[in-house]
Amino acid sequence: WKLPGPVQCVAVDDAWTLAACNDGKIYELGTTTLKARFDLGPGMRIGWLETHRGKVLVADGEGGVMAYDVERNLLWEHRDQDAGEGWVVRADDDGVVHGCRAGLRYYDWGGALRFAVTDVDDVRFGVVDGADLVVTSGWDRTGRTRLRVVTAGDGGGAPRVRLSLGLHVDATGAEACGVDAHRLFASCGNTLFAFAR
């Protein structure tokens, strides 16, 4: 497919393949056609897309996180000037995680804020792993990357792990993380770290 601008993020599930461009639109990629499925407005920077059980979740560059249904109806939206750019939106059956310049927020599926964690600095990447939220954070404010694990659900953001990812790496702000049954993984610039669980 040829899209009208640089692709910021892609979300794929059993029903959709969606691509967000920096023209403020989210395109549905069919087998032969390309059509704008959502239009967030001209110039809107879309930082992340997620799909979960027929819902599309969007984090944007202006402090917003939104949930849409399959008919493109806006279910709820939160916009916070302090949130700034949002690099993460993730979901599980219990709710929605929004990682942004102001930290980490967790909403239920009705859009109510369940908790916020502000001492993680700017959240750059994140994954949901059972009852844990695993994120990389800190680059935007401190120039250093940290791997954090906080408890979701009833734990309400209680910290479990806080690791600094080294001082002698090519720290560029390019960050990611992942988990498996035995390890936590995190990248910082050109270096990949693995920690025992």
N, C-alpha and C positions, 0 to 999 in steps of 0.2 A: 504494500500500500504506500502511496505517496501522500503524506499528511501536509497540511498548510504551514506547519512550523515545527520547531524542535519538540520532540516528545519528552515530557517531563517524567511520566510514570505510566506503568501498564498494570492492569489487573485482569486476571484470567480465572474463571471458574467453569463449572459445567454448562452454564447458560450463556455467559458473556465473555468476550474479549474486548476490553476497553482500553483506550489510550488517551491520555490527557496531553494537550498541546499548550504552548504558552500563548495561544490566542484566546484562552478562557473557555475552551470547549472540550468536552469529553466525547470522543468518537467511538462508535461501536463498529468493530471490524467484522464484517460479514465475510462470506466466502469470496465474493467478488465485488462487493460494494462497500463504500465508506459513508457513514452518515453521522451527523452530530446528534448525539443522544441527549446531552446536557449542555446548557450554555450558561456559564456562571458570570458572563459579562466580559466585554472587551478588555484585554490586558490583564485579566486575573491570572495570577501565577498559581498553578495547582501543584502542590508539593507531594501529594500522596493520594492514592486510590486504594480502596479495599472493598471487596464484596463479601457478604455473609448472608446466607439464607434469604436471598431475594432482595437484599438491601445494598445500596451503593453508598459508600462513605467517602467523603472528600475532605482533605485538609488543604487550605490555601495559604497564600503568602501574606494575607492581611488579617491574621488572627481569627480565621473562621474554621469551623468544623461543621459539616452538614451531613444529614442522613436523608436518603431518597428511597422511595419504593420502586418497584419494577415499572410502574406507570409514570415515572419521573415526577411524582409528587414529592414536594419537600416535606419530610416528616418533622424535622426539627433542625434548628441552626443555633449555634453559639458563636458570637463574634466578640472578641476581646482585644482591644488595642495593645495590651501588654503581651498578648500571646505572640504577636508578630508573625514571623514565618513559621508555618507548621510543616515539619518534615515527616511526621508519622501519624497515621491513623490505622489502628488495628482493631479487630473485633473478635469476640467469642460469644458463646450463648448468653453470657451474663451482661455484657455491655461493650462499650467502645472506649478505646484508649486513644488519647490525643497527645502527641508529643510536640512541643513547640519551643519557641525562644523563652517562654516563661516557665517551662518545666513540664510536668506530666499531669494530665487530668483524666479522670475515669468517669464516664457517663453510663447510666442505665439505658435500656433501649427506648424508654420514654423521653430521653434527653435530659433527665435530672442529673446534676453533678453529684457523684457519690463521694469522691475525694479528689484533692489536688496535692501534688508533691512539688514544692517550689525549691527545695534545696538540692535538686539534681542539675541545676543550671539549664542550659538549652539542650533539649533532647533532639538528637540528630538521627537516631535509628532505633527501632524497637521491635520486639517480638513478644507474643503472649505464649507462655508455656505452662499450661495448667493453672495453678494458683499464683504463678510468678509473672511479673512484667520485667523483662530484661531489656535494658536500654544502654546506648552509648550517649554520652552527654559531655558538655563542658567546653567544647572547642570555641564556640562563638564568643564566649565571655572570658575564657581563661587561656586559650591557645593550647590547652592540654585536654586529652581525652580520658574519660573515666567510664568504666563499666559498672553499671548499677543494677541490682536486682531488688525489686520491692514486691510486697505481697498485694495481690489483687483481692477482689471480693470483700469478705468480712474483715480482712486484715487492714483494709483502708490505706494502703501505701506505706505500711511499716517497712523500714529498710532491712534487707537481709544481707546484701553483699555490696561493698564499695571498693573497687580496685582502680588504681591509676595505671595507665597503660604505658609507662616508661617515659623517660626523659630523652633518651638517645635514639629516637626514631624520626623518620621523615614525616612529622605530623603536619598534614595538609588540610585536615578537616574532613577528609574522605573516610567515613566511618561506617561500620556495619557490625552486626552481632548475630549470633545464632546459638542454638542449644541442642543437645541431644541428651540421652539418658545419663551420660557420664561426664560431659564436659560443657563448659561455657566457652564460646568463641567470640573474639572481637578483633576488629581490624582498626588500625590507626595509620593513615598514610600508606606506606609500602610494607607494613609489618602486620602479620597475623599472629594473634595470641590464642592459646588454648589453656584453660584452667580446669583442674579437677573440680567436679561438681560439689 
